[in-house]
């Protein structure tokens, strides 16, 4: 093959499977490789180093292969400074812009490696010359004159490595199966939550209305009340049906305890929205004694922040719902970079939205009764997620119970 380039890989590239991913990607894209150097770490703490020559039939094909390998942590031996081009207008990025992964990223600027702050996928890197800092910036926040990184030169991606010691999460990392014993999985997740809280790390929950429909609202409310949830991401539906449940004992007009339809219950969610409108906000409704329990009640009482992002299908919506999607993204981002774990329960669209903003080192649990929903989240780029095929009504009460039991044993 006429066109070739050398690349380097360093780290725990064998047991993390990075080498295999690199080989597969090259061959899948019609290229070839030759291993020039391969130094294997002899101890568990030792890293390995590999230098490969990658070849392709055409220059464009080679560039495409190298771009894919870059996202796996490969780099060229000789690294120049990044190339910067000013944005010509607000929300206009230069041609050839660098598109970020959600993995830890560094850029070489004036001979120094700078960490890219607030990293998330499918964004851009903007350099602040005065502060000498690099920021991951979504296109909606690009301003005219911003210095934007173009091409992959001078950019280094640190692909996540599998821990040498198997962690609570590692037993099911990156897999989806409906055949795993749910109680064993939930017990391990509870153990991980307790460890994270002992370290002072924050946990977020992304929730859908299925939490209320399946009767799991009490379990989530208890988790919030006992301090296991630090921020809630949801939509209009979760909050509306949670409040409906508190006011009328129904969810979408169905009795939560018996599962039977209530006469006239189809109006209850509109009545619930109207009551919150009358109070002015969810917090006001709690303070006035209108809302006396439930998920949103516990958030207000515990001071747990919540972000309710709207959609085109919302009834009402509640006054607390952010209907501008860009504003909702900004509200989520204000919390995301401080958390160490996210539980995503019964909501595909909100899970993907939050997943798109998460760095790859944030531990992520996605729970859905449909295995395809969990797989789709991973396919969209949230590869660090682990999937639990279960309905919210089973998962959250069992998790709450495990947290209580294991806490008492400590």
C-alpha positions in Angstrom: 0.0 0.0 0.0 1.4 3.4 -1.1 0.3 5.6 1.8 1.4 4.9 5.4 1.9 6.6 8.7 3.3 5.6 12.1 1.3 5.7 15.3 1.9 5.1 19.0 -0.2 3.5 21.8 0.7 3.5 25.5 -0.9 2.3 28.6 -2.7 -0.9 29.7 -3.5 -1.4 26.0 -3.5 -5.3 26.2 -5.9 -6.1 29.0 -8.1 -3.1 28.2 -8.6 -4.5 24.7 -7.3 -1.3 23.0 -4.9 -3.2 20.8 -7.6 -5.5 19.5 -9.8 -2.5 18.8 -7.0 -0.8 16.9 -6.3 -3.9 14.8 -10.0 -4.5 14.1 -10.6 -0.9 13.1 -7.7 -0.9 10.7 -8.7 -4.1 8.9 -12.4 -3.2 8.9 -11.6 0.0 7.0 -9.5 -1.8 4.5 -6.0 -0.9 5.8 -3.0 -2.9 6.9 -0.7 -2.6 9.8 2.8 -3.6 10.8 4.0 -3.8 14.4 7.4 -2.0 14.6 7.8 -2.0 18.4 5.8 -3.8 21.2 7.1 -3.5 24.7 4.8 -5.4 27.1 4.6 -4.4 30.8 5.8 -7.2 33.0 4.1 -6.2 36.2 0.4 -5.4 36.9 1.3 -1.7 37.3 3.5 -1.5 34.2 2.1 0.0 31.1 2.8 -1.3 27.6 4.0 0.6 24.5 3.4 -0.2 20.8 4.5 1.5 17.6 2.7 0.6 14.4 2.9 1.5 10.8 -0.6 1.9 9.3 -1.0 1.7 5.5 -3.8 2.3 3.1 -4.4 2.4 -0.7 -5.3 6.2 -0.7 -4.5 9.2 1.3 -8.1 9.9 2.2 -8.6 6.3 3.3 -5.5 6.6 5.5 -6.7 9.8 7.1 -10.1 8.2 7.8 -8.4 5.3 9.5 -6.1 7.5 11.6 -9.0 9.6 12.6 -10.8 6.5 14.0 -7.6 5.3 15.8 -7.1 8.8 17.3 -10.4 8.3 19.1 -9.0 5.1 20.6 -6.0 7.0 22.0 -3.5 6.5 19.2 -1.1 9.3 18.5 1.6 10.2 16.0 5.2 10.1 17.3 5.9 13.7 16.5 3.3 16.0 17.8 3.2 19.7 16.9 1.1 22.4 18.5 -2.6 22.5 17.7 -3.9 24.5 14.8 -6.3 27.3 15.8 -8.7 29.2 13.5 -11.0 32.0 14.7 -14.7 31.4 14.4 -16.1 33.7 11.7 -19.4 34.2 13.5 -21.6 33.0 16.4 -22.4 29.3 16.2 -20.2 29.0 13.1 -17.2 26.6 13.4 -14.2 26.7 11.0 -14.1 24.0 8.3 -12.0 21.0 9.4 -12.9 21.6 13.1 -11.9 19.0 15.7 -14.9 17.1 17.1 -14.5 15.9 20.6 -14.9 12.4 22.1 -16.2 12.1 25.7 -12.8 10.7 26.8 -10.2 12.8 28.8 -8.5 15.0 26.2 -5.4 17.1 26.1 -4.1 19.7 23.6 -0.6 20.9 22.9 -0.5 24.7 23.1 2.7 26.7 23.0 4.6 23.5 23.8 2.5 22.7 26.9 -0.2 20.0 27.2 -3.4 21.5 28.5 -6.4 19.4 29.7 -9.6 20.1 27.9 -12.1 21.2 30.6 -15.7 20.0 30.7 -15.2 17.3 28.1 -18.2 15.8 26.3 -18.8 14.2 22.9 -19.5 16.0 19.6 -18.3 19.4 20.7 -15.4 21.7 19.9 -12.2 22.8 21.7 -11.8 26.6 22.3 -8.6 28.1 23.6 -8.5 31.0 26.0 -5.2 32.7 25.2 -5.2 34.9 28.3 -5.9 32.1 30.8 -4.0 29.6 28.7 -6.9 27.1 29.1 -8.8 24.8 26.8 -12.5 24.4 27.0 -14.9 21.9 25.4 -17.6 24.0 23.9 -20.9 23.1 22.1 -21.6 24.8 18.9 -24.4 26.8 20.5 -21.8 28.6 22.6 -19.3 29.3 19.9 -18.8 33.1 19.6 -17.3 35.1 16.7 -13.5 35.2 17.2 -13.3 32.2 19.4 -10.0 30.3 18.7 -11.2 26.8 17.7 -9.0 23.8 17.3 -9.0 22.3 13.7 -7.7 18.9 12.7 -6.4 16.2 15.1 -2.9 17.5 15.2 -1.7 18.3 18.7 -4.8 16.6 20.3 -4.3 13.6 22.6 -7.2 11.4 23.7 -6.9 9.1 26.7 -9.1 6.1 26.0 -10.6 4.5 29.2 -8.6 1.6 30.5 -10.0 -1.4 32.3 -9.0 -1.4 35.9 -6.3 -3.9 36.9 -8.4 -4.8 39.9 -12.0 -5.9 39.0 -14.3 -3.3 40.4 -18.0 -3.6 41.3 -18.8 -2.2 37.9 -16.3 -4.3 35.9 -18.3 -7.5 36.3 -20.9 -6.3 33.8 -19.2 -3.4 32.0 -20.5 -2.6 28.5 -22.9 -5.5 28.4 -26.7 -5.9 28.2 -28.4 -9.0 29.2 -31.9 -9.9 30.4 -30.6 -13.2 31.8 -28.5 -11.8 34.6 -29.8 -12.3 38.2 -31.3 -8.8 38.9 -30.9 -9.0 42.7 -27.2 -9.8 42.5 -26.7 -6.9 40.0 -28.7 -4.5 42.1 -26.7 -5.5 45.3 -23.5 -4.7 43.5 -24.8 -1.3 42.3 -25.9 -0.5 45.8 -22.4 -1.4 47.1 -20.9 0.9 44.6 -23.3 3.8 45.5 -22.3 3.4 49.2 -18.6 3.5 48.3 -19.1 6.6 46.2 -21.1 8.4 48.9 -18.3 7.6 51.4 -15.9 9.3 49.1 -18.1 12.3 48.9 -19.0 11.9 45.2 -22.3 12.9 43.8 -25.0 10.7 42.2 -27.5 11.9 39.6 -30.7 10.1 38.5 -32.3 10.5 35.1 -35.9 9.4 35.4 -39.0 8.8 33.3 -42.7 8.6 34.2 -42.4 4.8 34.3 -41.0 5.3 37.8 -44.4 6.6 38.9 -46.5 4.2 36.7 -44.8 1.1 38.1 -45.1 2.2 41.7 -41.4 2.9 42.3 -41.9 6.6 43.2 -41.9 5.9 47.0 -38.5 4.1 46.6 -37.0 7.0 44.7 -38.4 9.5 47.1 -36.8 7.6 50.0 -33.4 7.5 48.2 -33.6 11.3 47.8 -34.7 11.8 51.4 -31.8 9.6 52.7 -29.2 11.5 50.7 -28.4 9.0 47.9 -29.5 11.3 45.0 -27.8 14.7 44.5 -29.5 15.9 41.3 -32.5 14.8 39.3 -32.8 15.1 35.5 -36.3 14.5 34.1 -39.0 15.8 31.9 -42.5 17.3 32.4 -44.1 13.8 32.6 -42.2 12.5 35.7 -42.9 15.6 37.7 -46.5 15.8 36.6 -47.4 12.2 37.3 -45.5 12.3 40.6 -47.6 15.3 41.7 -50.8 13.7 40.3 -50.0 10.6 42.4 -49.6 12.7 45.5 -52.8 14.8 44.9 -55.1 12.1 43.5 -53.4 8.7 44.1 -53.3 8.1 40.3 -50.8 8.1 37.5 -52.3 8.8 34.1 -55.7 8.3 35.7 -54.9 4.8 37.0 -54.8 4.0 40.7 -51.1 3.5 41.5 -51.8 0.9 44.2 -54.5 -1.2 42.6 -53.7 -0.7 38.9 -57.4 0.1 38.1 -58.8 3.0 36.1 -60.4 5.8 38.1 -63.5 7.4 36.8 -62.6 10.8 35.5 -58.9 10.0 36.2 -57.9 11.1 32.6 -58.2 14.7 33.8 -56.0 14.3 36.9 -52.7 15.1 35.3 -54.1 18.4 33.9 -55.6 19.2 37.3 -52.2 18.6 38.9 -50.5 20.9 36.4 -53.2 23.6 37.1 -52.6 23.3 40.9 -48.9 23.9 40.4 -49.6 26.8 38.1 -51.8 28.3 40.8 -49.0 28.0 43.3 -46.5 29.4 40.9 -43.9 26.6 41.1 -43.3 23.2 42.5 -41.4 24.7 45.5 -44.3 27.1 46.2 -46.7 24.2 46.1 -44.6 22.3 48.7 -44.2 25.3 50.9 -48.0 26.0 50.8 -48.8 22.4 51.7 -50.4 21.7 48.3 -47.9 18.9 47.6 -47.2 16.8 50.7 -45.1 13.9 49.4 -43.4 12.2 46.5 -40.3 12.6 44.4 -40.5 16.3 43.7 -41.6 17.0 47.3 -38.4 15.3 48.6 -36.3 17.2 46.2 -37.6 20.5 47.5 -37.4 19.5 51.1 -33.9 18.0 50.8 -32.6 20.9 48.6 -31.8 18.5 45.7 -31.6 20.4 42.4 -33.7 19.2 39.5 -33.7 20.0 35.8 -37.0 19.4 34.0 -36.4 19.5 30.3 -39.5 20.0 28.1 -40.6 18.3 24.8 -43.0 19.1 22.1 -45.6 16.6 23.5 -45.8 18.1 27.0 -49.1 19.0 28.6 -49.0 22.3 30.3 -46.1 22.2 30.9 -45.4 22.7 34.6 -43.9 26.2 35.4 -40.6 24.6 36.4 -40.1 22.9 33.0 -37.4 24.5 30.8 -38.9 24.6 27.3 -35.9 26.0 25.5 -33.7 22.9 24.7 -30.4 24.8 24.6 -31.2 26.4 28.0 -32.1 22.9 29.3 -28.7 21.6 28.1 -27.0 24.4 29.9 -28.9 23.7 33.1 -27.8 20.0 32.9 -24.2 20.9 32.2 -24.1 23.0 35.4 -24.5 19.8 37.4 -23.0 17.0 35.2 -19.3 17.8 35.7 -19.6 17.4 39.5 -21.1 13.9 39.5 -19.4 10.5 39.7 -22.4 8.2 38.9 -25.6 8.5 36.9 -28.6 6.2 37.2 -30.8 6.3 34.1 -34.2 4.7 34.8 -37.0 4.2 32.3 -36.4 7.1 29.8 -34.5 6.6 26.6 -34.5 10.1 25.2 -33.5 11.8 28.5 -30.8 9.1 29.0 -29.3 9.8 25.6 -29.4 13.5 26.2 -27.6 13.3 29.5 -25.3 10.6 28.2 -24.2 12.9 25.4 -23.0 15.4 28.0 -21.2 12.9 30.2 -17.4 12.3 30.3 -16.6 8.7 29.8 -15.2 8.3 33.3 -18.6 8.9 34.9 -20.1 5.5 36.0 -23.4 5.1 34.2 -26.2 2.6 34.9 -29.0 2.4 32.4 -32.2 0.6 33.4 -35.0 -0.2 31.0 -37.4 -3.1 30.4 -36.5 -3.0 26.7 -32.9 -4.3 26.0 -32.9 -2.3 22.7 -33.2 1.0 24.7 -30.1 0.2 26.7 -28.2 -0.9 23.6 -29.2 2.3 21.8 -27.7 4.4 24.5 -24.4 2.7 24.1 -24.5 2.9 20.3 -25.0 6.7 20.7 -21.6 7.0 22.3 -22.1 6.3 26.0 -19.9 3.2 25.8 -19.1 3.4 29.6 -22.8 2.5 30.4 -23.8 -0.8 31.9 -27.2 -2.1 31.1 -29.8 -3.6 33.5 -32.8 -5.0 31.8 -35.5 -4.5 34.4 -38.6 -2.3 34.9 -38.4 0.6 37.3 -40.9 -1.0 39.6 -38.5 -3.8 40.3 -35.2 -2.0 40.2 -35.7 1.0 42.4 -37.5 -0.7 45.4 -34.8 -3.5 45.4 -32.0 -0.9 45.1 -33.5 1.1 48.0 -33.8 -2.1 50.1 -30.2 -3.1 49.3 -28.9 0.3 50.3 -30.7 0.1 53.6 -29.4 -3.5 54.3 -25.9 -2.9 53.3 -25.7 0.5 55.2 -26.8 -1.3 58.3 -24.0 -3.9 57.9 -21.3 -1.2 57.6 
